[in-house]
Amino acid sequence: MATIPHQDAFQIKESLISDEDHRLLLEFAANAGKGIFDEPPHSIMELRGLGKEIWEGIDAQEYIDSERASWNG
């Protein structure tokens, strides 16, 4: 399917008579989401464990304590 720039599409739309204009807009609206939602949505659980290597060897409580200490300057 060929694509055309937005401005060109708008100019074509402006040249149509009202019945054609209305029909074109209905067709655009009907096809607006095609292909976008074909894949199932992702789960937040897919992120589980992502970046865990960054925290290897770091004690969580020591990290929190050092962060809290930095708040006071």
C-alpha positions in Angstrom: 0.0 0.0 0.0 1.4 3.4 -1.0 1.8 6.1 1.6 1.4 9.8 1.1 2.4 12.7 3.3 -0.3 14.1 5.7 -0.4 17.4 3.9 -1.0 15.8 0.5 -3.8 13.6 2.0 -5.4 16.7 3.5 -5.3 18.5 0.1 -6.9 15.5 -1.6 -9.6 15.4 1.1 -10.3 19.1 0.7 -10.9 18.6 -3.1 -13.6 16.0 -2.6 -17.3 16.9 -2.5 -19.1 16.5 0.8 -20.5 13.0 0.2 -17.1 11.7 -0.9 -15.5 13.6 1.9 -17.8 12.0 4.5 -17.3 8.5 3.0 -13.5 8.9 3.0 -13.5 10.0 6.7 -15.6 7.0 7.7 -13.2 4.7 5.8 -10.2 6.3 7.5 -11.9 6.0 10.9 -12.7 2.3 10.3 -9.1 1.5 9.3 -7.3 3.8 11.8 -6.3 1.1 14.2 -5.6 -1.8 11.8 -2.3 -3.5 12.5 -1.7 -1.6 15.7 -3.5 -4.1 18.0 -2.7 -7.3 16.2 -0.2 -8.4 18.8 -1.4 -9.3 22.3 -0.5 -6.8 25.0 2.6 -7.3 27.1 2.6 -8.2 30.7 4.4 -6.3 33.4 5.8 -9.6 34.5 8.0 -9.8 31.4 10.2 -7.2 33.1 10.8 -9.5 36.1 14.5 -9.8 36.8 15.5 -7.2 34.2 18.7 -5.4 35.4 19.2 -7.6 38.4 22.9 -7.9 37.5 23.3 -4.2 38.4 22.4 -5.0 42.0 24.6 -8.0 42.5 26.8 -7.7 45.6 25.0 -4.7 46.9 23.3 -5.0 50.3 19.8 -3.4 50.0 19.7 -2.0 53.5 23.2 -0.4 53.2 22.1 1.2 49.9 18.9 2.6 51.4 20.8 3.9 54.4 23.4 5.6 52.2 20.7 7.2 50.0 18.8 8.5 53.1 22.0 9.9 54.5 22.6 11.8 51.3 19.3 13.6 51.6 20.6 15.7 54.5 23.7 16.8 52.7 
